[in-house]
Amino acid sequence: MLVRIDPQDVEIGMFVHAFEGSWFDHPFWRSNFRVETAEQLERIRSSGIEALMIDPDRGLAPSESKRDDKRERAPRRNASRAWRKPLANALRPRSRTTFAAPDPEDRAAPRPRRGYAGECRRAKQVIDRTRGAVTDMFDAARLGRAVEVRRMVRLASSIGASIERDAKALINLVRLKEKDQYTYLHSVAVCALMINFARHLELDPQEVEDLGVAGLLHDVGKVAVSDEILNKPGALSKGEMQSVRGHPAAGHRLLASSRGAPELALELCLRHHEKIDGTGYPGGLKGEQLSLAARMGAICDVYDAVTSNRPYKTAWTPCEALTEMQKWKGHFDPALLDRFADSLGIYAVGTLVRLSTGELGIVVGSAGEADEEVIVRAFFDCDALAEINPVDRAIAPSAEHPRIIGRDSPTFWRFPDWDVLRHRVLAAKVAPEKAEG
């Protein structure tokens, strides 16, 4: 029998059966899971949900003093199909974020995020396991066998669980792939990016899962393209390009004949090379003809492709990728591309962001052994409402502080001439902040 408790009464070891209220009110992409970490516990307690249903048969039981007198079953929600609707819902304007005051201590003293290193280890295991399964899927497809969709669903669920625990861990690791691993790990990366993106857009949990499965399956049609063409370092001939352009339709046919393939997987497989201006393939669809899934898939597919080492191109850093992708007018939905950057916490060069230090800064590039850090040039103190001497702060994916809270608005801060100020800050000669210790 399920037990209703308040969020403040949740303990590690309890099994959450469901949350009361809207999916939008809680920060998890699924509602059936065991509370395993202090981070999950804190996210539940600080969320906007009113209550949740605990299954004592599958985990730690609440004490009698904390049980609600009224025991009931969680209501079942009807799965939505927001991907069929206009983008207005997914891209609806949000109220401006209310930011907490900065730490009163040394505002720039680095603090690592608890659990990040452990999640990196778990994420590596998930990546290795999923890569093997995707390799098997491609090998079976080359022999004409149907795709084992149920296996892909389980793998997408594992990736989603890792994203839920710490999105930056898996997404950062899967970007670091060798050239000969690209075909298979690209599918894993797109799966992770789609799940993270869909959660950020607050889509229905079933849609989040289906979009993850779609990410794993989106390139299965490449089994119809020879490895010589896929790995060719130089320009493709007209005939070779025609072969490559046939892979979305080939994959769609294969998935259509595979039992249990989600409708979103068929959609993404066929449409992930379409462009917002209608110059993509295979259908040349444009504008509102393209579903939300197709627009999301186009962004995630290209982002992972350009941030990966390829036979014909060296990888761009994440900041470089988003900066260049913004310049490709007509390729992506621009509003959705901004939301994608928000979901990663990585922004194009020149973007104004708010830091946990209580400062405003401008993204100036990437750093780190694998370009995993975002460099933000802090120039404005939000408490003093005054400019400060610019300093470059390295924001690591493992950092709890300093971190990027989100993009901010020059209009809100009433900068008299934002373009002039931005160019002055970007042109300043600034020494990077010194590491502690």
NUPAVO-299166 format. One record per residue (C-alpha): residue in three letters; z negated, y negated, x negated. Coordinates in nm, 4 decimals, always signed. Layout:
residu | pz | py | px
ALA | Z | Y | X
...
END
This chain:
residu | pz | py | px
MET | +0.0000 | +0.0000 | +0.0000
LEU | +0.0898 | -0.3454 | -0.1293
VAL | -0.1774 | -0.6070 | -0.1936
ARG | -0.1284 | -0.9825 | -0.1566
ILE | -0.2977 | -1.1971 | -0.4235
ASP | -0.2845 | -1.5547 | -0.5486
PRO | -0.0933 | -1.6333 | -0.8715
GLN | -0.4178 | -1.7249 | -1.0512
ASP | -0.5516 | -1.3725 | -0.9903
VAL | -0.2678 | -1.1894 | -1.1645
GLU | -0.3651 | -0.9866 | -1.4712
ILE | -0.1733 | -0.8092 | -1.7468
GLY | -0.0983 | -0.4527 | -1.6378
MET | -0.0334 | -0.5351 | -1.2712
PHE | +0.3009 | -0.4367 | -1.1158
VAL | +0.4684 | -0.7188 | -0.9234
HIS | +0.6531 | -0.5916 | -0.6186
ALA | +0.7704 | -0.9269 | -0.4798
PHE | +0.7061 | -1.2997 | -0.4752
GLU | +0.6387 | -1.4887 | -0.1545
GLY | +0.8765 | -1.7722 | -0.0847
SER | +1.2124 | -1.8652 | -0.2298
TRP | +1.3700 | -1.7201 | -0.5450
PHE | +1.3959 | -2.0815 | -0.6634
ASP | +1.0169 | -2.1117 | -0.6846
HIS | +0.9575 | -1.8496 | -0.9531
PRO | +1.0915 | -1.8249 | -1.3106
PHE | +1.1935 | -1.4574 | -1.3114
TRP | +1.5366 | -1.3089 | -1.2476
ARG | +1.3909 | -0.9968 | -1.0866
SER | +1.0844 | -0.9394 | -0.8721
ASN | +0.9943 | -0.5770 | -0.9570
PHE | +0.8263 | -0.5569 | -1.2968
ARG | +0.5012 | -0.4943 | -1.4796
VAL | +0.3204 | -0.7949 | -1.6288
GLU | +0.3109 | -0.7094 | -1.9993
THR | +0.2645 | -1.0323 | -2.1956
ALA | +0.0492 | -1.3427 | -2.1943
GLU | +0.3681 | -1.5505 | -2.1630
GLN | +0.4669 | -1.3730 | -1.8387
LEU | +0.1119 | -1.4223 | -1.7110
GLU | +0.1214 | -1.7949 | -1.7831
ARG | +0.4652 | -1.8356 | -1.6224
ILE | +0.3428 | -1.6724 | -1.3012
ARG | +0.0244 | -1.8786 | -1.2896
SER | +0.2049 | -2.2075 | -1.3547
SER | +0.4909 | -2.1401 | -1.1104
GLY | +0.5284 | -2.2903 | -0.7658
ILE | +0.4857 | -1.9655 | -0.5708
GLU | +0.2111 | -1.9360 | -0.3108
ALA | +0.1329 | -1.5666 | -0.3476
LEU | +0.2770 | -1.2366 | -0.4661
MET | +0.2656 | -0.8725 | -0.3677
ILE | +0.1100 | -0.6261 | -0.6138
ASP | +0.1720 | -0.2494 | -0.6053
PRO | -0.1553 | -0.0865 | -0.7201
ASP | +0.0106 | +0.2563 | -0.7341
ARG | +0.2402 | +0.1430 | -1.0159
GLY | -0.0006 | -0.0672 | -1.2212
LEU | -0.3447 | -0.2211 | -1.2488
ALA | -0.5074 | -0.2714 | -0.9083
PRO | -0.6628 | -0.6068 | -0.8129
SER | -1.0395 | -0.6079 | -0.7766
GLU | -1.1681 | -0.6084 | -0.4197
SER | -1.2961 | -0.9654 | -0.4526
LYS | -0.9486 | -1.0937 | -0.5327
ARG | -0.7595 | -0.9133 | -0.2598
ASP | -0.6259 | -1.1015 | +0.0373
ASP | -0.7732 | -0.9732 | +0.3643
LYS | -0.4256 | -0.9407 | +0.5028
ARG | -0.2186 | -0.6619 | +0.3492
GLU | +0.1490 | -0.6604 | +0.4314
ARG | +0.4859 | -0.5620 | +0.3088
ALA | +0.7010 | -0.8173 | +0.1303
PRO | +0.9836 | -0.9497 | +0.3488
ARG | +1.3309 | -0.8387 | +0.2493
ARG | +1.5748 | -1.1166 | +0.1670
ASN | +1.9421 | -1.0896 | +0.2429
ALA | +2.1480 | -1.1029 | -0.0761
SER | +2.3594 | -1.4150 | -0.0784
ARG | +2.7120 | -1.4512 | -0.2049
ALA | +2.6939 | -1.7981 | -0.3556
TRP | +2.9849 | -1.7182 | -0.5839
ARG | +3.2164 | -1.7352 | -0.2825
LYS | +3.0939 | -2.0813 | -0.1848
PRO | +3.1923 | -2.4197 | -0.3283
LEU | +3.0184 | -2.5202 | -0.6491
ALA | +2.8159 | -2.7882 | -0.4687
ASN | +2.5094 | -2.5648 | -0.4361
ALA | +2.5046 | -2.4404 | -0.7958
LEU | +2.5766 | -2.7856 | -0.9375
ARG | +2.3660 | -2.9900 | -0.6969
PRO | +2.1954 | -3.2887 | -0.8618
ARG | +1.8373 | -3.2296 | -0.9633
SER | +1.5563 | -3.4792 | -0.9624
ARG | +1.4825 | -3.6223 | -1.3025
THR | +1.2463 | -3.4033 | -1.5056
THR | +0.8879 | -3.5266 | -1.5273
PHE | +0.7848 | -3.4894 | -1.8893
ALA | +0.4319 | -3.4156 | -2.0079
ALA | +0.2673 | -3.6385 | -2.2653
PRO | +0.3195 | -3.5346 | -2.6275
ASP | +0.0517 | -3.3519 | -2.8247
PRO | -0.2089 | -3.6097 | -2.9342
GLU | -0.2244 | -3.4483 | -3.2789
ASP | +0.0515 | -3.4756 | -3.5365
ARG | +0.3438 | -3.4896 | -3.2986
ALA | +0.5870 | -3.3222 | -3.5363
ALA | +0.3607 | -3.0446 | -3.6734
PRO | +0.5585 | -2.7226 | -3.6155
ARG | +0.4162 | -2.4466 | -3.3992
PRO | +0.6022 | -2.1151 | -3.3612
ARG | +0.6401 | -1.9668 | -3.0155
ARG | +0.4120 | -1.6711 | -2.9619
GLY | +0.5930 | -1.3444 | -2.9143
TYR | +0.9290 | -1.4587 | -3.0516
ALA | +0.9270 | -1.2315 | -3.3580
GLY | +0.8258 | -0.9311 | -3.1504
GLU | +1.0957 | -1.0003 | -2.8945
CYS | +1.3545 | -1.0249 | -3.1728
ARG | +1.2637 | -0.6704 | -3.2737
ARG | +1.2886 | -0.5489 | -2.9149
ALA | +1.6118 | -0.7394 | -2.8607
LYS | +1.7712 | -0.5757 | -3.1650
GLN | +1.6972 | -0.2346 | -3.0178
VAL | +1.8508 | -0.3417 | -2.6851
ILE | +2.1603 | -0.4752 | -2.8642
ASP | +2.2064 | -0.1577 | -3.0703
ARG | +2.1644 | +0.0650 | -2.7652
THR | +2.4027 | -0.1428 | -2.5544
ARG | +2.6641 | -0.1647 | -2.8311
GLY | +2.6727 | +0.2150 | -2.8497
ALA | +2.7144 | +0.2425 | -2.4736
VAL | +2.9928 | -0.0184 | -2.4645
THR | +3.1700 | +0.1630 | -2.7497
ASP | +3.1487 | +0.4874 | -2.5514
MET | +3.2827 | +0.3086 | -2.2429
PHE | +3.5851 | +0.1743 | -2.4308
ASP | +3.6535 | +0.5143 | -2.5885
ALA | +3.6384 | +0.6856 | -2.2484
ALA | +3.8621 | +0.4200 | -2.0931
ARG | +4.1241 | +0.4774 | -2.3646
LEU | +4.1321 | +0.8399 | -2.2506
GLY | +4.1930 | +0.7291 | -1.8927
ARG | +3.8427 | +0.8000 | -1.7641
ALA | +3.6680 | +0.5843 | -1.5058
VAL | +3.3894 | +0.3509 | -1.6141
GLU | +3.0302 | +0.4749 | -1.5695
VAL | +2.9175 | +0.1668 | -1.3801
ARG | +2.5640 | +0.2923 | -1.3174
ARG | +2.5046 | +0.3129 | -1.6912
MET | +2.6233 | -0.0460 | -1.7322
VAL | +2.3845 | -0.1582 | -1.4573
ARG | +2.0892 | -0.0080 | -1.6450
LEU | +2.1983 | -0.1746 | -1.9679
ALA | +2.2437 | -0.5115 | -1.7987
SER | +1.8924 | -0.4735 | -1.6585
SER | +1.7552 | -0.4149 | -2.0107
ILE | +1.9356 | -0.7231 | -2.1392
GLY | +1.8081 | -0.9237 | -1.8435
ALA | +1.4501 | -0.8154 | -1.9144
SER | +1.4832 | -0.9358 | -2.2744
ILE | +1.6325 | -1.2671 | -2.1557
GLU | +1.3403 | -1.3043 | -1.9171
ARG | +1.0847 | -1.2502 | -2.1937
ASP | +1.2557 | -1.4849 | -2.4417
ALA | +1.6195 | -1.5812 | -2.3922
LYS | +1.6687 | -1.7326 | -2.7356
ALA | +1.5798 | -1.4110 | -2.9192
LEU | +1.8606 | -1.1881 | -2.7916
ILE | +2.1220 | -1.4617 | -2.7542
ASN | +2.0691 | -1.5793 | -3.1107
LEU | +2.0770 | -1.2257 | -3.2530
VAL | +2.3895 | -1.1086 | -3.0727
ARG | +2.5834 | -1.4122 | -3.1999
LEU | +2.5455 | -1.2802 | -3.5564
LYS | +2.8068 | -1.0052 | -3.5504
GLU | +3.0484 | -0.8781 | -3.8117
LYS | +3.4234 | -0.9041 | -3.7551
ASP | +3.4612 | -0.5287 | -3.7009
GLN | +3.1840 | -0.5332 | -3.4369
TYR | +3.3354 | -0.8129 | -3.2298
THR | +3.5156 | -0.6157 | -2.9582
TYR | +3.2005 | -0.4336 | -2.8476
LEU | +2.9285 | -0.6883 | -2.9208
HIS | +3.1343 | -0.9606 | -2.7531
SER | +3.0783 | -0.7779 | -2.4236
VAL | +2.7037 | -0.7595 | -2.4928
ALA | +2.6938 | -1.1303 | -2.5787
VAL | +2.8850 | -1.2363 | -2.2666
CYS | +2.6497 | -1.0237 | -2.0567
ALA | +2.3468 | -1.2016 | -2.2051
LEU | +2.5048 | -1.5469 | -2.1693
MET | +2.6028 | -1.4796 | -1.8067
ILE | +2.2526 | -1.3605 | -1.7139
ASN | +2.0892 | -1.6573 | -1.8848
PHE | +2.3384 | -1.8982 | -1.7242
ALA | +2.2986 | -1.7465 | -1.3780
ARG | +1.9197 | -1.7684 | -1.4010
HIS | +1.9497 | -2.1326 | -1.5026
LEU | +2.1694 | -2.1962 | -1.1967
GLU | +1.9026 | -2.0220 | -0.9867
LEU | +2.1396 | -1.7718 | -0.8324
ASP | +2.0203 | -1.4799 | -0.6237
PRO | +1.8640 | -1.1946 | -0.8296
GLN | +2.1331 | -0.9482 | -0.7220
GLU | +2.4019 | -1.1911 | -0.8297
VAL | +2.2289 | -1.2373 | -1.1645
GLU | +2.2369 | -0.8621 | -1.2207
ASP | +2.5976 | -0.8299 | -1.1008
LEU | +2.7098 | -1.1124 | -1.3298
GLY | +2.5399 | -0.9358 | -1.6211
VAL | +2.7284 | -0.6151 | -1.5414
ALA | +3.0454 | -0.8237 | -1.5079
GLY | +2.9866 | -0.9606 | -1.8569
LEU | +2.9643 | -0.6094 | -2.0009
LEU | +3.2857 | -0.5064 | -1.8253
HIS | +3.4958 | -0.8230 | -1.8437
ASP | +3.7078 | -0.7172 | -2.1441
VAL | +3.7504 | -0.3487 | -2.0668
GLY | +4.1232 | -0.4125 | -2.0133
LYS | +4.1609 | -0.4578 | -2.3900
VAL | +4.1810 | -0.0786 | -2.4173
ALA | +4.5453 | -0.1367 | -2.3168
VAL | +4.6006 | -0.3566 | -2.6245
SER | +4.6431 | -0.2054 | -2.9703
ASP | +4.3797 | -0.2685 | -3.2369
GLU | +4.6541 | -0.3994 | -3.4648
ILE | +4.7209 | -0.6823 | -3.2213
LEU | +4.3536 | -0.7513 | -3.1440
ASN | +4.2629 | -0.7722 | -3.5128
LYS | +4.5774 | -0.9426 | -3.6380
PRO | +4.4785 | -1.2296 | -3.8720
GLY | +4.7948 | -1.4336 | -3.8177
ALA | +4.9746 | -1.5806 | -3.5177
LEU | +5.0867 | -1.3392 | -3.2454
SER | +5.4505 | -1.2890 | -3.1587
LYS | +5.5753 | -1.3532 | -2.8066
GLY | +5.5645 | -0.9813 | -2.7281
GLU | +5.2150 | -0.9424 | -2.8738
MET | +5.0902 | -1.2390 | -2.6742
GLN | +5.2350 | -1.0867 | -2.3592
SER | +5.0425 | -0.7661 | -2.4337
VAL | +4.7170 | -0.9584 | -2.4764
ARG | +4.7749 | -1.1550 | -2.1562
GLY | +4.7999 | -0.8270 | -1.9678
HIS | +4.4430 | -0.7184 | -2.0374
PRO | +4.2738 | -0.8909 | -1.7380
ALA | +4.4998 | -0.7132 | -1.4883
ALA | +4.4666 | -0.3827 | -1.6770
GLY | +4.0880 | -0.4102 | -1.6683
HIS | +4.0901 | -0.5013 | -1.3003
ARG | +4.2920 | -0.1879 | -1.2200
LEU | +4.0517 | +0.0286 | -1.4199
LEU | +3.7419 | -0.1155 | -1.2525
ALA | +3.9000 | -0.0929 | -0.9073
SER | +3.9288 | +0.2827 | -0.9639
SER | +3.5726 | +0.3139 | -1.0947
ARG | +3.3021 | +0.3967 | -0.8440
GLY | +3.0358 | +0.1331 | -0.7839
ALA | +3.1862 | -0.1589 | -0.9767
PRO | +3.0382 | -0.4819 | -0.8354
GLU | +3.2806 | -0.7191 | -0.6679
LEU | +3.1780 | -0.9844 | -0.9202
ALA | +3.2808 | -0.7559 | -1.2075
LEU | +3.6301 | -0.7225 | -1.0603
GLU | +3.6471 | -1.0998 | -1.0119
LEU | +3.5325 | -1.1850 | -1.3644
CYS | +3.7508 | -0.9214 | -1.5288
LEU | +4.0623 | -1.0638 | -1.3642
ARG | +3.9832 | -1.4366 | -1.3859
HIS | +3.7939 | -1.5082 | -1.7109
HIS | +4.1079 | -1.6540 | -1.8763
GLU | +4.1924 | -1.8913 | -1.5921
LYS | +4.1573 | -2.2672 | -1.6574
ILE | +4.0419 | -2.5443 | -1.4300
ASP | +4.3807 | -2.7221 | -1.4578
GLY | +4.5810 | -2.4132 | -1.3615
THR | +4.7318 | -2.3380 | -1.7044
GLY | +4.5375 | -2.0139 | -1.7546
TYR | +4.6337 | -1.6554 | -1.6773
PRO | +4.7072 | -1.4231 | -1.5049
GLY | +4.7199 | -1.6172 | -1.1760
GLY | +4.7392 | -1.9811 | -1.2820
LEU | +4.4608 | -2.0659 | -1.0358
LYS | +4.3073 | -2.4116 | -1.0542
GLY | +4.0308 | -2.6288 | -0.9165
GLU | +3.8598 | -2.4980 | -0.6058
GLN | +4.0738 | -2.1830 | -0.6161
LEU | +3.8454 | -2.0601 | -0.8944
SER | +3.5152 | -1.9004 | -0.7989
LEU | +3.1867 | -1.9903 | -0.9628
ALA | +3.1914 | -1.6516 | -1.1392
ALA | +3.5354 | -1.7220 | -1.2876
ARG | +3.4293 | -2.0664 | -1.4109
MET | +3.1082 | -1.9327 | -1.5622
GLY | +3.2925 | -1.6445 | -1.7256
ALA | +3.5534 | -1.8703 | -1.8841
ILE | +3.2775 | -2.0731 | -2.0517
CYS | +3.0688 | -1.7772 | -2.1711
ASP | +3.3744 | -1.5868 | -2.2991
VAL | +3.5074 | -1.8782 | -2.5047
TYR | +3.1653 | -1.9855 | -2.6341
ASP | +3.0918 | -1.6429 | -2.7806
ALA | +3.4462 | -1.6107 | -2.9151
VAL | +3.4385 | -1.9386 | -3.1086
THR | +3.0840 | -1.8860 | -3.2410
SER | +3.1802 | -1.5420 | -3.3798
ASN | +3.3638 | -1.4634 | -3.7023
ARG | +3.7132 | -1.3400 | -3.6185
PRO | +3.9936 | -1.2021 | -3.8404
TYR | +4.1837 | -1.5274 | -3.7951
LYS | +3.8992 | -1.7825 | -3.7741
THR | +3.5566 | -1.8578 | -3.9177
ALA | +3.2820 | -1.9040 | -3.6601
TRP | +3.1819 | -2.2477 | -3.5377
THR | +2.8142 | -2.3341 | -3.5127
PRO | +2.6768 | -2.3541 | -3.1554
CYS | +2.6717 | -2.7359 | -3.1710
GLU | +3.0281 | -2.7460 | -3.3037
ALA | +3.1413 | -2.5088 | -3.0308
LEU | +2.9968 | -2.7156 | -2.7464
THR | +3.1246 | -3.0384 | -2.9033
GLU | +3.4797 | -2.9025 | -2.9252
MET | +3.4720 | -2.7337 | -2.5852
GLN | +3.3874 | -3.0691 | -2.4251
LYS | +3.7108 | -3.2067 | -2.5710
TRP | +3.9333 | -2.9406 | -2.4102
LYS | +4.0177 | -3.1366 | -2.0991
GLY | +4.1393 | -2.9144 | -1.8180
HIS | +4.0055 | -2.5910 | -1.9664
PHE | +3.6528 | -2.5780 | -1.8208
ASP | +3.4648 | -2.7251 | -1.5296
PRO | +3.2938 | -3.0195 | -1.7103
ALA | +2.9832 | -3.0283 | -1.4891
LEU | +2.9348 | -2.6541 | -1.5291
LEU | +2.9842 | -2.6804 | -1.9057
ASP | +2.6954 | -2.9305 | -1.9184
ARG | +2.4770 | -2.6881 | -1.7218
PHE | +2.5728 | -2.4104 | -1.9653
ALA | +2.4543 | -2.6243 | -2.2572
ASP | +2.1306 | -2.6915 | -2.0684
SER | +2.0804 | -2.3171 | -2.0201
LEU | +2.1006 | -2.2600 | -2.3958
GLY | +1.9025 | -2.5664 | -2.4998
ILE | +2.1860 | -2.6409 | -2.7435
TYR | +2.3926 | -2.9535 | -2.7020
ALA | +2.7100 | -3.1171 | -2.8230
VAL | +2.6848 | -3.3677 | -3.1062
GLY | +2.6034 | -3.7130 | -2.9661
THR | +2.3952 | -3.5907 | -2.6710
LEU | +2.0739 | -3.7810 | -2.5944
VAL | +1.7778 | -3.5421 | -2.5615
ARG | +1.4035 | -3.5648 | -2.5064
LEU | +1.1752 | -3.3871 | -2.7548
SER | +0.8300 | -3.2395 | -2.7044
THR | +0.7136 | -3.4938 | -2.9633
GLY | +0.7490 | -3.7694 | -2.7052
GLU | +1.0613 | -3.9017 | -2.8752
LEU | +1.4232 | -3.9486 | -2.7778
GLY | +1.6821 | -3.8231 | -3.0219
ILE | +2.0527 | -3.7646 | -3.0631
VAL | +2.1943 | -3.4241 | -3.1530
VAL | +2.3660 | -3.4516 | -3.4918
GLY | +2.4478 | -3.0899 | -3.5803
SER | +2.3155 | -2.7487 | -3.6823
ALA | +2.1241 | -2.6059 | -3.9757
GLY | +1.9505 | -2.2882 | -4.0877
GLU | +2.0715 | -1.9737 | -4.2593
ALA | +2.2698 | -1.8735 | -3.9514
ASP | +2.3116 | -2.2223 | -3.8004
GLU | +2.0472 | -2.1306 | -3.5467
GLU | +1.8632 | -2.4642 | -3.5678
VAL | +1.9632 | -2.7799 | -3.3807
ILE | +1.9216 | -3.1032 | -3.5767
VAL | +1.8066 | -3.3938 | -3.3605
ARG | +1.7819 | -3.7471 | -3.4972
ALA | +1.4703 | -3.8951 | -3.3355
PHE | +1.4938 | -4.2739 | -3.3012
PHE | +1.2859 | -4.3872 | -3.0033
ASP | +0.9148 | -4.3536 | -2.9145
CYS | +0.8809 | -4.2975 | -2.5398
ASP | +0.5141 | -4.4024 | -2.5338
ALA | +0.5589 | -4.7244 | -2.7295
LEU | +0.8971 | -4.7908 | -2.5653
ALA | +1.0302 | -4.8932 | -2.9035
GLU | +1.2735 | -4.7776 | -3.1669
ILE | +1.1347 | -4.5980 | -3.4728
ASN | +1.2827 | -4.5299 | -3.8141
PRO | +1.5270 | -4.2428 | -3.7503
VAL | +1.4166 | -3.8997 | -3.8697
ASP | +1.6075 | -3.5713 | -3.8458
ARG | +1.4042 | -3.2961 | -3.6815
ALA | +1.5134 | -2.9325 | -3.7112
ILE | +1.4580 | -2.7507 | -3.3803
ALA | +1.4347 | -2.3756 | -3.4416
PRO | +1.4850 | -2.1197 | -3.1616
SER | +1.1453 | -1.9722 | -3.2540
ALA | +0.9624 | -2.3055 | -3.2164
GLU | +0.7163 | -2.3829 | -2.9422
HIS | +0.6951 | -2.7334 | -3.0886
PRO | +0.8859 | -2.9448 | -3.1636
ARG | +1.1449 | -2.8351 | -2.9115
ILE | +1.4145 | -2.9917 | -2.6972
ILE | +1.2852 | -3.0431 | -2.3445
GLY | +1.6257 | -3.1383 | -2.2068
ARG | +1.9030 | -3.3951 | -2.2013
ASP | +1.8041 | -3.7477 | -2.1032
SER | +1.9739 | -4.0515 | -1.9511
PRO | +2.0522 | -4.3708 | -2.1481
THR | +2.0675 | -4.5517 | -1.8127
PHE | +1.7086 | -4.4560 | -1.7294
TRP | +1.5859 | -4.6094 | -2.0552
ARG | +1.7975 | -4.9214 | -1.9978
PHE | +1.9437 | -4.9352 | -2.3446
PRO | +2.1524 | -5.2576 | -2.3410
ASP | +2.4581 | -5.1023 | -2.5077
TRP | +2.4235 | -4.7277 | -2.5429
ASP | +2.7523 | -4.6685 | -2.7250
VAL | +2.6636 | -4.9234 | -2.9936
LEU | +2.3106 | -4.7847 | -3.0317
ARG | +2.4312 | -4.4255 | -3.0489
HIS | +2.6888 | -4.5026 | -3.3181
ARG | +2.4289 | -4.6983 | -3.5167
VAL | +2.1812 | -4.4094 | -3.5048
LEU | +2.4459 | -4.1515 | -3.5949
ALA | +2.5646 | -4.3647 | -3.8871
ALA | +2.2136 | -4.4162 | -4.0278
LYS | +2.1285 | -4.2579 | -4.3636
VAL | +1.8309 | -4.0405 | -4.2832
ALA | +1.6338 | -3.7974 | -4.4961
PRO | +1.5322 | -3.4804 | -4.3084
GLU | +1.1663 | -3.4395 | -4.2225
LYS | +0.9634 | -3.2580 | -4.4851
ALA | +0.8466 | -2.9065 | -4.4093
GLU | +0.4719 | -2.8568 | -4.3766
GLY | +0.2743 | -2.6870 | -4.6505
END
